[in-house]
Amino acid sequence: MGELIISGPAGRIEARYAQAPGENPPIALILHPHPKAGGTMQDPVTITLFEMFAAHGFSTMRFNFRGVGRSQGQFDAGVAELSDAAYVLDHLESLNEAPSQCWVAGSSFGAYICLQLLMRRPEIDGFVAVAPPANHYDLSFLAPCPASGIIISGDKDVVAPPQDIDRSLTKVRVQKGEVIERATVTGANHFFQGKLDDMEKTASAYLKKRMKAFEKAQKEAAEAKAIKDAAKLPPPKPA
């Protein structure tokens, strides 16, 4: 894993990056919890998501929002933080010119920014939003949600109660063919203390399912193209 300093809109952005092997690997950007509540890219949920995507063959990046760690600038209640996320995603894409997939993930405030970014970047194929604080941020801006993903929370979360997430999702629309899945980790609080493995297993199972479907669709498209190309070939000359 490499340490990076990215030149961002408010100065330097401190980041960590794991480059996946192979040609055209998928990419994932991971966003950390609220800076004013001690959130950093060293947050355990953020690191767990980072390591999970890297283990599944993604070129993966996490970073500190402005004003956190060695990142310059000041907290801006989400507006500039969204700008930081978009800027870092640009940088991640510059390191992987033709990624096979593009995903975003985040925890708490980072999950909210993740969903905001999703609405602005059509190249994003999927998301993992962990404990988005729907009691503080209305999720109705997902209108319609342009990509499928999963929202995970703990049933003991009193910071971002799961019932508020479920209530907010009743206002959300999705584009045709896209699905927002919902999962709850039994016994988990907002920080998934003692439940990180369960959260990771839930997210990993979803990611595996999505990537398997993607690979199947790719294979079917390649087979269809091969059949189409074969049909264009001139008939063999008689012996």
TABEL-V366447 format. One record per pair of residues at least 12 apart in sequence whose C-alpha atoms are under 10 Angstrom apart, sorted by the first residue. I is the first residue (numbers start at 0). J is the second residue. D is the distance in Angstrom with one decimal. If there is no record, write none. Layout:
BEGIN
i->I j->J d->D
i->I j->J d->D
END
This chain:
BEGIN
i->0 j->15 d->6.7
i->0 j->16 d->5.6
i->0 j->17 d->4.7
i->0 j->18 d->7.5
i->0 j->53 d->9.8
i->0 j->59 d->9.4
i->0 j->60 d->9.5
i->1 j->14 d->8.5
i->1 j->15 d->5.7
i->1 j->16 d->5.2
i->1 j->17 d->6.3
i->1 j->18 d->8.5
i->1 j->60 d->9.6
i->2 j->14 d->6.0
i->2 j->15 d->4.7
i->2 j->16 d->6.4
i->2 j->17 d->9.1
i->2 j->60 d->9.9
i->2 j->62 d->9.7
i->3 j->15 d->5.8
i->3 j->16 d->7.0
i->3 j->60 d->9.6
i->3 j->61 d->9.9
i->3 j->62 d->8.8
i->4 j->62 d->9.3
i->4 j->69 d->8.8
i->4 j->70 d->8.4
i->5 j->62 d->9.4
i->5 j->70 d->9.0
i->5 j->86 d->9.3
i->5 j->87 d->7.7
i->5 j->90 d->7.9
i->6 j->70 d->9.6
i->6 j->71 d->9.7
i->6 j->86 d->9.3
i->6 j->87 d->9.3
i->6 j->90 d->9.6
i->7 j->65 d->9.1
i->7 j->70 d->9.0
i->7 j->71 d->8.7
i->7 j->72 d->9.6
i->7 j->82 d->9.2
i->7 j->83 d->7.0
i->7 j->84 d->9.9
i->7 j->86 d->6.8
i->7 j->87 d->7.8
i->7 j->90 d->9.6
i->8 j->65 d->9.3
i->8 j->71 d->9.4
i->8 j->72 d->8.8
i->8 j->79 d->8.8
i->8 j->82 d->7.8
i->8 j->83 d->7.1
i->8 j->86 d->7.8
i->9 j->65 d->7.2
i->9 j->66 d->9.3
i->9 j->70 d->8.6
i->9 j->71 d->6.2
i->9 j->72 d->5.2
i->9 j->73 d->8.3
i->9 j->79 d->8.8
i->9 j->82 d->9.8
i->9 j->83 d->8.5
i->10 j->65 d->8.4
i->10 j->70 d->7.4
i->10 j->71 d->5.3
i->10 j->72 d->6.7
i->11 j->63 d->10.0
i->11 j->65 d->8.4
i->11 j->66 d->9.9
i->11 j->69 d->7.6
i->11 j->70 d->5.4
i->11 j->71 d->5.5
i->11 j->72 d->8.4
i->12 j->62 d->7.0
i->12 j->63 d->6.6
i->12 j->64 d->7.2
i->12 j->65 d->6.9
i->12 j->66 d->9.1
i->12 j->67 d->9.0
i->12 j->68 d->9.1
i->12 j->69 d->7.0
i->12 j->70 d->4.4
i->12 j->71 d->6.5
i->12 j->72 d->9.1
i->12 j->83 d->8.2
i->12 j->86 d->9.8
i->12 j->87 d->8.4
i->13 j->40 d->9.2
i->13 j->61 d->8.8
i->13 j->62 d->5.6
i->13 j->63 d->5.6
i->13 j->64 d->8.1
i->13 j->65 d->8.8
i->13 j->67 d->8.5
i->13 j->68 d->7.3
i->13 j->69 d->5.7
i->13 j->70 d->5.1
i->13 j->71 d->8.5
i->14 j->40 d->8.0
i->14 j->60 d->7.0
i->14 j->61 d->5.7
i->14 j->62 d->3.9
i->14 j->63 d->6.3
i->14 j->64 d->9.3
i->14 j->68 d->9.9
i->14 j->69 d->9.2
i->14 j->70 d->8.6
i->14 j->87 d->8.8
i->15 j->40 d->8.4
i->15 j->41 d->9.9
i->15 j->49 d->9.5
i->15 j->59 d->8.3
i->15 j->60 d->5.7
i->15 j->61 d->5.5
i->15 j->62 d->6.1
i->15 j->63 d->9.1
i->16 j->28 d->9.5
i->16 j->49 d->9.2
i->16 j->53 d->9.5
i->16 j->58 d->7.5
i->16 j->59 d->5.8
i->16 j->60 d->4.5
i->16 j->61 d->6.7
i->16 j->62 d->8.6
i->16 j->91 d->8.7
i->17 j->49 d->8.8
i->17 j->50 d->8.9
i->17 j->52 d->9.7
i->17 j->53 d->6.8
i->17 j->54 d->9.9
i->17 j->56 d->9.7
i->17 j->57 d->8.2
i->17 j->58 d->5.6
i->17 j->59 d->5.3
i->17 j->60 d->6.5
i->17 j->61 d->9.2
i->18 j->53 d->8.0
i->18 j->56 d->8.8
i->18 j->57 d->7.5
i->18 j->58 d->4.5
i->18 j->59 d->6.6
i->18 j->60 d->8.6
i->18 j->91 d->9.9
i->18 j->94 d->8.8
i->18 j->95 d->8.9
i->19 j->52 d->9.8
i->19 j->53 d->7.0
i->19 j->54 d->8.9
i->19 j->55 d->9.0
i->19 j->56 d->5.6
i->19 j->57 d->5.5
i->19 j->58 d->4.6
i->19 j->59 d->7.7
i->19 j->95 d->9.7
i->20 j->56 d->7.3
i->20 j->57 d->8.6
i->20 j->58 d->8.2
i->21 j->56 d->8.7
i->22 j->95 d->9.3
i->22 j->97 d->8.8
i->22 j->98 d->8.5
i->22 j->99 d->9.1
i->23 j->57 d->9.6
i->23 j->58 d->9.5
i->23 j->95 d->6.9
i->23 j->96 d->7.6
i->23 j->97 d->5.5
i->23 j->98 d->4.7
i->23 j->99 d->5.7
i->23 j->100 d->8.8
i->24 j->55 d->10.0
i->24 j->56 d->6.7
i->24 j->57 d->5.9
i->24 j->58 d->6.5
i->24 j->59 d->10.0
i->24 j->95 d->7.7
i->24 j->96 d->9.7
i->24 j->97 d->8.1
i->24 j->98 d->5.3
i->24 j->99 d->5.8
i->24 j->100 d->7.5
i->24 j->101 d->9.4
i->25 j->52 d->9.3
i->25 j->53 d->9.7
i->25 j->55 d->9.2
i->25 j->56 d->7.1
i->25 j->57 d->4.9
i->25 j->58 d->6.3
i->25 j->59 d->8.6
i->25 j->92 d->9.9
i->25 j->95 d->8.4
i->25 j->97 d->8.6
i->25 j->98 d->4.9
i->25 j->99 d->4.8
i->25 j->100 d->4.4
i->25 j->101 d->5.9
i->25 j->102 d->7.9
i->25 j->210 d->9.8
i->26 j->52 d->8.4
i->26 j->53 d->8.9
i->26 j->56 d->8.6
i->26 j->57 d->4.9
i->26 j->58 d->4.7
i->26 j->59 d->5.7
i->26 j->60 d->8.2
i->26 j->88 d->9.3
i->26 j->91 d->7.6
i->26 j->92 d->7.8
i->26 j->94 d->9.7
i->26 j->95 d->7.7
i->26 j->97 d->9.7
i->26 j->98 d->6.3
i->26 j->99 d->7.8
i->26 j->100 d->6.2
i->26 j->101 d->5.0
i->26 j->102 d->6.2
i->26 j->103 d->8.5
i->26 j->123 d->9.7
i->27 j->48 d->9.6
i->27 j->49 d->8.1
i->27 j->52 d->6.8
i->27 j->53 d->8.4
i->27 j->56 d->9.9
i->27 j->57 d->6.3
i->27 j->58 d->6.3
i->27 j->59 d->4.8
i->27 j->60 d->6.4
i->27 j->61 d->8.7
i->27 j->88 d->8.6
i->27 j->91 d->8.4
i->27 j->92 d->9.7
i->27 j->98 d->9.9
i->27 j->100 d->8.3
i->27 j->101 d->5.9
i->27 j->102 d->4.6
i->27 j->103 d->5.4
i->27 j->104 d->7.3
i->27 j->123 d->9.4
i->27 j->125 d->9.3
i->27 j->126 d->9.0
i->28 j->48 d->9.6
i->28 j->49 d->8.1
i->28 j->52 d->9.2
i->28 j->57 d->9.6
i->28 j->58 d->8.7
i->28 j->59 d->6.0
i->28 j->60 d->5.1
i->28 j->61 d->6.0
i->28 j->62 d->8.6
i->28 j->84 d->8.3
i->28 j->85 d->9.8
i->28 j->87 d->8.1
i->28 j->88 d->6.7
i->28 j->91 d->7.9
i->28 j->101 d->8.3
i->28 j->102 d->6.5
i->28 j->103 d->4.8
i->28 j->104 d->6.3
i->28 j->105 d->8.3
i->28 j->113 d->8.8
i->28 j->126 d->9.5
i->29 j->44 d->9.9
i->29 j->45 d->6.6
i->29 j->46 d->8.5
i->29 j->47 d->9.9
i->29 j->48 d->7.1
i->29 j->49 d->6.3
i->29 j->52 d->9.2
i->29 j->59 d->7.6
i->29 j->60 d->6.2
i->29 j->61 d->4.8
i->29 j->62 d->7.5
i->29 j->84 d->9.1
i->29 j->88 d->9.8
i->29 j->102 d->8.8
i->29 j->103 d->6.0
i->29 j->104 d->4.9
i->29 j->105 d->5.4
i->29 j->106 d->8.4
i->29 j->109 d->7.9
i->29 j->110 d->8.9
i->29 j->113 d->8.1
i->29 j->126 d->9.8
i->29 j->127 d->9.2
i->29 j->128 d->9.9
i->30 j->42 d->9.9
i->30 j->44 d->9.9
i->30 j->45 d->6.8
i->30 j->46 d->9.8
i->30 j->48 d->9.4
i->30 j->49 d->9.3
i->30 j->60 d->8.9
i->30 j->61 d->6.2
i->30 j->62 d->7.0
i->30 j->63 d->8.1
i->30 j->64 d->8.3
i->30 j->80 d->9.8
i->30 j->84 d->7.7
i->30 j->103 d->7.9
i->30 j->104 d->6.2
i->30 j->105 d->4.4
i->30 j->106 d->6.6
i->30 j->107 d->9.0
i->30 j->108 d->8.2
i->30 j->109 d->4.6
i->30 j->110 d->6.9
i->30 j->111 d->9.2
i->30 j->112 d->7.5
i->30 j->113 d->6.8
i->30 j->128 d->9.6
i->31 j->43 d->9.4
i->31 j->44 d->8.2
i->31 j->45 d->5.7
i->31 j->46 d->8.9
i->31 j->61 d->7.8
i->31 j->62 d->7.7
i->31 j->63 d->7.4
i->31 j->64 d->7.9
i->31 j->104 d->9.0
i->31 j->105 d->5.9
i->31 j->106 d->5.7
i->31 j->107 d->7.5
i->31 j->108 d->7.0
i->31 j->109 d->4.7
i->31 j->110 d->7.8
i->31 j->112 d->9.2
i->31 j->113 d->9.6
i->32 j->44 d->8.9
i->32 j->45 d->8.0
i->32 j->63 d->9.8
i->32 j->64 d->9.4
i->32 j->105 d->7.5
i->32 j->106 d->5.5
i->32 j->107 d->5.1
i->32 j->108 d->4.7
i->32 j->109 d->4.9
i->32 j->110 d->7.7
i->32 j->111 d->9.2
i->32 j->112 d->9.5
i->32 j->129 d->9.9
i->32 j->130 d->9.8
i->32 j->131 d->9.5
i->32 j->190 d->9.8
i->33 j->64 d->9.1
i->33 j->74 d->9.5
i->33 j->76 d->9.1
i->33 j->77 d->9.2
i->33 j->106 d->8.8
i->33 j->107 d->7.1
i->33 j->108 d->5.0
i->33 j->109 d->6.9
i->33 j->110 d->9.8
i->33 j->111 d->9.9
i->34 j->63 d->8.7
i->34 j->64 d->7.4
i->34 j->65 d->8.7
i->34 j->66 d->7.9
i->34 j->67 d->6.6
i->34 j->68 d->9.8
i->34 j->73 d->9.9
i->34 j->74 d->7.3
i->34 j->75 d->10.0
i->34 j->76 d->9.4
i->34 j->80 d->9.9
i->34 j->108 d->8.5
i->34 j->109 d->9.5
i->35 j->66 d->9.7
i->35 j->67 d->9.2
i->35 j->74 d->8.0
i->35 j->76 d->9.3
i->36 j->108 d->9.7
i->37 j->67 d->8.8
i->38 j->63 d->8.7
i->38 j->64 d->9.2
i->38 j->67 d->8.2
i->38 j->106 d->9.4
i->38 j->107 d->9.2
i->38 j->108 d->8.7
i->38 j->109 d->9.0
i->39 j->61 d->9.6
i->39 j->62 d->8.0
i->39 j->63 d->5.8
i->39 j->64 d->7.7
i->39 j->67 d->6.6
i->39 j->68 d->7.4
i->39 j->109 d->9.9
i->40 j->60 d->9.9
i->40 j->61 d->6.2
i->40 j->62 d->5.6
i->40 j->63 d->5.4
i->40 j->64 d->8.4
i->40 j->67 d->8.8
i->40 j->68 d->8.8
i->40 j->109 d->10.0
i->41 j->61 d->9.1
i->41 j->62 d->9.0
i->41 j->63 d->8.7
i->41 j->68 d->9.8
i->42 j->106 d->9.0
i->42 j->190 d->9.1
i->43 j->106 d->9.8
i->43 j->190 d->8.1
i->43 j->191 d->8.7
i->43 j->192 d->8.9
i->43 j->195 d->8.0
i->44 j->105 d->8.4
i->44 j->106 d->6.7
i->44 j->107 d->9.5
i->44 j->129 d->8.4
i->44 j->189 d->9.9
i->44 j->190 d->7.2
i->44 j->191 d->7.4
i->44 j->192 d->9.2
i->44 j->194 d->9.9
i->44 j->195 d->6.9
i->44 j->196 d->9.9
i->44 j->198 d->8.6
i->44 j->199 d->8.7
i->45 j->61 d->7.9
i->45 j->62 d->9.8
i->45 j->104 d->8.6
i->45 j->105 d->6.8
i->45 j->106 d->6.5
i->45 j->107 d->9.9
i->45 j->109 d->8.9
i->45 j->129 d->9.5
i->46 j->61 d->8.3
i->47 j->195 d->7.4
i->47 j->196 d->8.5
i->47 j->198 d->8.8
i->47 j->199 d->6.8
i->48 j->61 d->9.5
i->48 j->104 d->7.4
i->48 j->105 d->7.9
i->48 j->106 d->8.9
i->48 j->127 d->8.7
i->48 j->129 d->9.5
i->48 j->195 d->9.7
i->48 j->198 d->9.1
i->48 j->199 d->7.1
i->48 j->202 d->8.2
i->48 j->203 d->9.0
i->49 j->61 d->7.0
i->49 j->104 d->8.7
i->49 j->105 d->9.5
i->50 j->199 d->9.5
i->51 j->199 d->7.1
i->51 j->200 d->9.1
i->51 j->202 d->8.3
i->51 j->203 d->6.8
i->51 j->206 d->9.4
i->52 j->102 d->9.3
i->52 j->104 d->9.5
i->52 j->202 d->9.5
i->52 j->203 d->8.2
i->52 j->206 d->8.5
i->54 j->203 d->9.6
i->55 j->203 d->8.5
i->55 j->206 d->8.4
i->55 j->207 d->8.1
i->55 j->210 d->9.3
i->57 j->98 d->9.2
i->57 j->99 d->9.6
i->57 j->100 d->8.7
i->57 j->101 d->9.0
i->57 j->102 d->9.1
i->58 j->91 d->8.3
i->58 j->92 d->9.7
i->58 j->94 d->9.0
i->58 j->95 d->7.9
i->58 j->98 d->8.9
i->58 j->101 d->9.7
i->59 j->91 d->8.1
i->59 j->102 d->9.4
i->59 j->103 d->9.6
i->60 j->87 d->8.5
i->60 j->88 d->8.6
i->60 j->90 d->9.7
i->60 j->91 d->7.1
i->60 j->103 d->9.8
i->61 j->84 d->9.6
i->61 j->87 d->8.8
i->61 j->88 d->9.8
i->61 j->91 d->9.9
i->61 j->104 d->9.7
i->61 j->105 d->9.5
i->62 j->83 d->9.3
i->62 j->84 d->8.6
i->62 j->87 d->8.0
i->63 j->80 d->9.6
i->63 j->83 d->9.2
i->63 j->84 d->9.6
i->64 j->77 d->9.8
i->64 j->79 d->8.9
i->64 j->80 d->6.1
i->64 j->81 d->9.1
i->64 j->82 d->9.7
i->64 j->83 d->6.7
i->64 j->84 d->7.9
i->64 j->109 d->9.5
i->65 j->79 d->8.1
i->65 j->80 d->6.9
i->65 j->83 d->7.4
i->66 j->80 d->10.0
i->76 j->108 d->9.9
i->77 j->108 d->8.4
i->77 j->109 d->9.4
i->77 j->111 d->8.9
i->77 j->112 d->7.1
i->77 j->115 d->9.6
i->78 j->112 d->9.0
i->78 j->115 d->9.9
i->80 j->109 d->9.2
i->80 j->112 d->7.5
i->81 j->109 d->9.5
i->81 j->111 d->9.5
i->81 j->112 d->5.9
i->81 j->113 d->8.2
i->81 j->114 d->9.9
i->81 j->115 d->7.3
i->81 j->116 d->6.7
i->81 j->119 d->9.9
i->82 j->112 d->9.6
i->82 j->116 d->8.8
i->83 j->112 d->10.0
i->84 j->103 d->9.7
i->84 j->109 d->9.5
i->84 j->112 d->7.8
i->84 j->113 d->8.1
i->84 j->115 d->9.8
i->84 j->116 d->7.3
i->85 j->112 d->9.9
i->85 j->113 d->9.8
i->85 j->116 d->6.8
i->85 j->117 d->9.8
i->85 j->119 d->8.7
i->85 j->120 d->8.3
i->88 j->101 d->9.4
i->88 j->102 d->9.9
i->88 j->103 d->9.0
i->88 j->116 d->9.5
i->88 j->120 d->9.5
i->98 j->122 d->10.0
i->99 j->124 d->9.7
i->99 j->213 d->9.5
i->99 j->214 d->9.9
i->100 j->122 d->8.2
i->100 j->123 d->7.5
i->100 j->124 d->6.2
i->100 j->125 d->8.3
i->100 j->210 d->9.0
i->100 j->213 d->8.9
i->101 j->120 d->9.9
i->101 j->121 d->9.7
i->101 j->122 d->6.5
i->101 j->123 d->4.9
i->101 j->124 d->5.4
i->101 j->125 d->6.9
i->101 j->126 d->8.9
i->102 j->117 d->9.0
i->102 j->122 d->8.8
i->102 j->123 d->5.6
i->102 j->124 d->5.7
i->102 j->125 d->4.9
i->102 j->126 d->5.4
i->102 j->127 d->8.0
i->102 j->146 d->9.8
i->102 j->148 d->9.2
i->102 j->206 d->10.0
i->103 j->116 d->8.3
i->103 j->117 d->7.6
i->103 j->123 d->7.2
i->103 j->124 d->8.5
i->103 j->125 d->6.7
i->103 j->126 d->4.9
i->103 j->127 d->6.6
i->103 j->128 d->8.3
i->103 j->148 d->9.5
i->104 j->117 d->9.8
i->104 j->125 d->8.6
i->104 j->126 d->5.4
i->104 j->127 d->4.6
i->104 j->128 d->5.6
i->104 j->129 d->7.7
i->104 j->148 d->9.4
i->104 j->149 d->9.6
i->104 j->150 d->9.8
i->105 j->126 d->8.4
i->105 j->127 d->6.7
i->105 j->128 d->5.4
i->105 j->129 d->6.1
i->105 j->130 d->8.6
i->105 j->131 d->8.4
i->106 j->127 d->8.7
i->106 j->128 d->6.2
i->106 j->129 d->4.6
i->106 j->130 d->6.0
i->106 j->131 d->6.7
i->106 j->132 d->9.2
i->106 j->150 d->10.0
i->106 j->151 d->9.4
i->106 j->152 d->9.6
i->106 j->189 d->9.3
i->106 j->190 d->8.9
i->107 j->128 d->7.8
i->107 j->129 d->6.2
i->107 j->130 d->5.0
i->107 j->131 d->4.5
i->107 j->132 d->5.8
i->107 j->133 d->9.2
i->107 j->152 d->9.5
i->107 j->158 d->9.2
i->107 j->159 d->7.9
i->107 j->189 d->8.0
i->107 j->190 d->8.9
i->108 j->128 d->9.7
i->108 j->129 d->9.3
i->108 j->130 d->8.4
i->108 j->131 d->6.4
i->108 j->132 d->6.7
i->108 j->133 d->9.7
i->108 j->135 d->9.5
i->108 j->136 d->9.0
i->109 j->128 d->8.1
i->109 j->129 d->8.4
i->109 j->130 d->9.2
i->109 j->131 d->7.7
i->109 j->132 d->9.6
i->110 j->126 d->9.1
i->110 j->127 d->7.7
i->110 j->128 d->4.7
i->110 j->129 d->5.9
i->110 j->130 d->7.0
i->110 j->131 d->5.1
i->110 j->132 d->8.1
i->110 j->150 d->8.8
i->110 j->151 d->10.0
i->111 j->128 d->7.6
i->111 j->129 d->9.1
i->111 j->130 d->8.9
i->111 j->131 d->5.6
i->111 j->132 d->7.2
i->111 j->133 d->8.3
i->111 j->135 d->9.8
i->111 j->136 d->7.5
i->111 j->137 d->9.3
i->111 j->138 d->8.1
i->112 j->128 d->9.5
i->112 j->131 d->9.1
i->113 j->126 d->7.6
i->113 j->127 d->8.4
i->113 j->128 d->7.1
i->113 j->129 d->9.9
i->113 j->131 d->9.4
i->114 j->126 d->7.8
i->114 j->127 d->9.1
i->114 j->128 d->7.5
i->114 j->131 d->9.0
i->114 j->138 d->8.4
i->114 j->140 d->8.9
i->114 j->141 d->7.7
i->114 j->144 d->8.7
i->114 j->148 d->9.8
i->115 j->138 d->9.1
i->115 j->140 d->7.9
i->115 j->141 d->8.0
i->115 j->144 d->10.0
i->117 j->141 d->8.8
i->117 j->144 d->8.0
i->117 j->145 d->7.4
i->117 j->146 d->7.7
i->118 j->140 d->8.3
i->118 j->141 d->7.0
i->118 j->142 d->8.6
i->118 j->143 d->8.5
i->118 j->144 d->6.9
i->118 j->145 d->6.7
i->118 j->146 d->8.8
i->119 j->145 d->9.4
i->120 j->145 d->9.3
i->121 j->145 d->7.5
i->121 j->146 d->8.6
i->122 j->145 d->9.8
i->122 j->146 d->9.4
i->123 j->145 d->8.5
i->123 j->146 d->7.1
i->123 j->147 d->9.5
i->124 j->145 d->8.5
i->124 j->146 d->5.7
i->124 j->147 d->7.1
i->124 j->148 d->8.5
i->124 j->209 d->9.8
i->125 j->145 d->9.1
i->125 j->146 d->5.7
i->125 j->147 d->5.4
i->125 j->148 d->5.1
i->125 j->149 d->8.4
i->125 j->177 d->9.7
i->125 j->179 d->9.7
i->125 j->206 d->8.9
i->125 j->209 d->8.5
i->125 j->210 d->10.0
i->126 j->146 d->7.7
i->126 j->147 d->6.9
i->126 j->148 d->4.6
i->126 j->149 d->6.4
i->126 j->150 d->8.4
i->126 j->179 d->9.2
i->126 j->202 d->9.9
i->126 j->206 d->9.1
i->127 j->147 d->9.3
i->127 j->148 d->5.8
i->127 j->149 d->5.1
i->127 j->150 d->6.1
i->127 j->151 d->7.6
i->127 j->179 d->9.8
i->127 j->180 d->9.7
i->127 j->202 d->7.0
i->127 j->203 d->9.8
i->127 j->205 d->8.9
i->127 j->206 d->8.6
i->128 j->148 d->7.8
i->128 j->149 d->6.3
i->128 j->150 d->4.7
i->128 j->151 d->6.3
i->128 j->152 d->8.6
i->128 j->181 d->9.7
i->128 j->202 d->9.4
i->129 j->149 d->8.3
i->129 j->150 d->5.8
i->129 j->151 d->4.8
i->129 j->152 d->5.8
i->129 j->153 d->8.9
i->129 j->182 d->9.6
i->129 j->183 d->9.9
i->129 j->189 d->9.0
i->129 j->190 d->9.7
i->129 j->191 d->9.8
i->129 j->198 d->8.6
i->129 j->202 d->9.1
i->130 j->150 d->7.2
i->130 j->151 d->6.0
i->130 j->152 d->4.6
i->130 j->153 d->7.3
i->130 j->156 d->8.2
i->130 j->158 d->8.8
i->130 j->159 d->6.3
i->130 j->160 d->8.3
i->130 j->161 d->7.8
i->130 j->164 d->8.3
i->130 j->183 d->9.6
i->130 j->188 d->9.3
i->130 j->189 d->6.6
i->130 j->190 d->8.6
i->130 j->191 d->9.5
i->131 j->150 d->7.8
i->131 j->151 d->8.4
i->131 j->152 d->7.9
i->131 j->158 d->9.7
i->131 j->159 d->6.7
i->131 j->160 d->9.2
i->131 j->161 d->9.1
i->131 j->163 d->9.6
i->131 j->164 d->7.3
i->131 j->189 d->9.5
i->132 j->152 d->9.9
i->132 j->158 d->7.3
i->132 j->159 d->4.6
i->132 j->160 d->7.7
i->132 j->161 d->9.0
i->132 j->163 d->8.1
i->132 j->164 d->7.4
i->132 j->189 d->9.6
i->133 j->158 d->9.8
i->133 j->159 d->6.5
i->133 j->160 d->8.0
i->133 j->161 d->8.5
i->133 j->162 d->9.1
i->133 j->163 d->5.7
i->133 j->164 d->5.2
i->133 j->165 d->8.7
i->133 j->166 d->8.6
i->133 j->167 d->6.5
i->133 j->168 d->9.0
i->134 j->158 d->8.5
i->134 j->159 d->6.2
i->134 j->160 d->7.4
i->134 j->161 d->9.3
i->134 j->162 d->9.2
i->134 j->163 d->5.7
i->134 j->164 d->7.4
i->134 j->166 d->9.5
i->134 j->167 d->8.4
i->135 j->158 d->9.6
i->135 j->159 d->8.1
i->135 j->163 d->9.4
i->136 j->164 d->9.8
i->136 j->167 d->9.2
i->137 j->163 d->9.5
i->137 j->164 d->9.0
i->137 j->166 d->9.9
i->137 j->167 d->6.5
i->137 j->168 d->9.2
i->137 j->170 d->9.3
i->137 j->171 d->9.8
i->138 j->164 d->8.2
i->138 j->166 d->9.6
i->138 j->167 d->5.8
i->138 j->168 d->6.8
i->138 j->169 d->9.5
i->138 j->170 d->7.7
i->138 j->171 d->6.9
i->139 j->167 d->6.8
i->139 j->168 d->7.4
i->139 j->169 d->8.6
i->139 j->170 d->5.5
i->139 j->171 d->5.2
i->139 j->172 d->8.0
i->140 j->170 d->9.0
i->140 j->171 d->7.5
i->140 j->172 d->9.1
i->141 j->168 d->9.0
i->141 j->170 d->8.6
i->141 j->171 d->5.6
i->141 j->172 d->6.5
i->141 j->173 d->7.4
i->141 j->174 d->9.7
i->142 j->170 d->8.5
i->142 j->171 d->6.0
i->142 j->172 d->5.2
i->142 j->173 d->6.6
i->142 j->174 d->8.3
i->143 j->170 d->10.0
i->143 j->171 d->6.9
i->143 j->172 d->4.6
i->143 j->173 d->4.4
i->143 j->174 d->5.5
i->143 j->175 d->9.0
i->143 j->177 d->9.6
i->144 j->171 d->7.4
i->144 j->172 d->6.1
i->144 j->173 d->4.3
i->144 j->174 d->5.9
i->144 j->175 d->9.4
i->144 j->177 d->7.7
i->144 j->178 d->8.6
i->144 j->179 d->8.3
i->145 j->172 d->9.2
i->145 j->173 d->6.3
i->145 j->174 d->5.4
i->145 j->175 d->8.6
i->145 j->176 d->9.4
i->145 j->177 d->7.0
i->145 j->178 d->9.3
i->146 j->173 d->7.7
i->146 j->174 d->7.4
i->146 j->175 d->9.5
i->146 j->176 d->8.7
i->146 j->177 d->5.6
i->146 j->178 d->7.4
i->146 j->179 d->8.1
i->147 j->173 d->8.3
i->147 j->174 d->8.9
i->147 j->176 d->8.4
i->147 j->177 d->4.8
i->147 j->178 d->4.8
i->147 j->179 d->5.4
i->147 j->180 d->7.8
i->147 j->209 d->9.1
i->148 j->177 d->8.3
i->148 j->178 d->6.7
i->148 j->179 d->5.1
i->148 j->180 d->6.2
i->148 j->181 d->8.7
i->148 j->202 d->9.9
i->148 j->205 d->8.5
i->148 j->206 d->9.0
i->148 j->209 d->9.0
i->149 j->178 d->8.4
i->149 j->179 d->5.5
i->149 j->180 d->4.5
i->149 j->181 d->5.7
i->149 j->182 d->7.3
i->149 j->201 d->9.5
i->149 j->202 d->7.8
i->149 j->205 d->7.5
i->149 j->206 d->9.1
i->150 j->164 d->8.7
i->150 j->165 d->9.8
i->150 j->168 d->10.0
i->150 j->179 d->7.3
i->150 j->180 d->6.3
i->150 j->181 d->5.0
i->150 j->182 d->6.3
i->150 j->183 d->8.5
i->150 j->202 d->9.0
i->151 j->164 d->9.7
i->151 j->180 d->8.6
i->151 j->181 d->6.1
i->151 j->182 d->4.8
i->151 j->183 d->5.7
i->151 j->184 d->7.3
i->151 j->198 d->7.6
i->151 j->201 d->8.0
i->151 j->202 d->7.8
i->152 j->164 d->8.6
i->152 j->181 d->8.4
i->152 j->182 d->6.6
i->152 j->183 d->5.0
i->152 j->184 d->6.1
i->152 j->185 d->8.9
i->152 j->187 d->7.7
i->152 j->188 d->8.1
i->152 j->189 d->7.4
i->152 j->190 d->9.6
i->152 j->191 d->8.7
i->152 j->198 d->8.3
i->153 j->182 d->8.6
i->153 j->183 d->5.4
i->153 j->184 d->4.7
i->153 j->185 d->6.1
i->153 j->186 d->6.5
i->153 j->187 d->4.3
i->153 j->188 d->5.3
i->153 j->189 d->6.4
i->153 j->190 d->8.6
i->153 j->191 d->7.1
i->153 j->194 d->8.9
i->153 j->198 d->8.6
i->154 j->182 d->9.8
i->154 j->183 d->6.1
i->154 j->184 d->6.2
i->154 j->185 d->5.6
i->154 j->186 d->6.0
i->154 j->187 d->6.0
i->154 j->188 d->6.9
i->154 j->189 d->8.8
i->155 j->183 d->9.6
i->155 j->184 d->8.7
i->155 j->185 d->7.6
i->155 j->186 d->5.7
i->155 j->187 d->5.4
i->155 j->188 d->4.7
i->155 j->189 d->7.4
i->155 j->191 d->9.3
i->156 j->184 d->9.8
i->156 j->186 d->8.7
i->156 j->187 d->6.7
i->156 j->188 d->4.2
i->156 j->189 d->4.6
i->156 j->190 d->8.1
i->156 j->191 d->8.7
i->157 j->188 d->7.1
i->157 j->189 d->6.9
i->158 j->188 d->8.2
i->158 j->189 d->6.1
i->158 j->190 d->9.2
i->159 j->188 d->9.1
i->159 j->189 d->6.8
i->160 j->188 d->9.3
i->160 j->189 d->8.4
i->161 j->182 d->9.8
i->161 j->183 d->8.0
i->161 j->189 d->9.8
i->164 j->181 d->9.5
i->165 j->181 d->8.5
i->168 j->181 d->9.6
i->180 j->205 d->8.9
i->182 j->198 d->9.3
i->182 j->201 d->7.5
i->182 j->202 d->9.0
i->182 j->205 d->9.8
i->183 j->197 d->9.8
i->183 j->198 d->8.7
i->183 j->201 d->8.7
i->184 j->197 d->6.7
i->184 j->198 d->6.4
i->184 j->200 d->9.9
i->184 j->201 d->8.0
i->185 j->197 d->8.6
i->185 j->198 d->9.6
END
